[in-house]
Amino acid sequence: MTTENPLPEDAAGAADPTAAELNPETLIAELEGQKQRLAEMSDAYLRAKAEAENARRRGEEDVAKARKFAVEAFAEAMLPVMDSLEAAIATPSASVETVLEGVHATRRQLSSALERNKVVEINPGQGAKFDPHQHQAISMVPAPGQEPNTVVTVLQKGFLIADRVLRPALVTVSAPK
């Protein structure tokens, strides 16, 4: 059983076009307005798309430059060290004391340059707790009077760069009792 619901008078009236809507000039004016709006929206879309593409390209160029010149500050800090080494080579007749003094001065320059570039030594003292994140145990040795899993000797210093291990310190560790 189906019942037909007649449309209310308002709904039926809305379906009938009015005389103003059928007027060709009005329709043309309305379509011209929509055409203008569509052209503006298309232009805005193309401009936004171009701007996004330019921003992406600039970002890629910035990243490429950052990678290319990332070591620039570090290289500048190394130049005085290179100059000191070349000066030492240029004077082959220098006495051992003079050469040793120059080596110490060059090491101080190198250490200072590394610190300025956030490269920090890992040099645990004897008895320091073994840290597997910063130390690499080469061997375990009996160490009377020392706690187990503590550093006995440092065989090679390690280095951090901005809190990231560049090279762990090579250490011997006290064996469990």
Summary of the structure (lengths in Angstrom):
residues: 177
radius of gyration: 39.0
end to end distance: 95.4
largest distance: 119.3
contacts: 386
relative contact order: 0.08
helix: 54%
strand: 19%
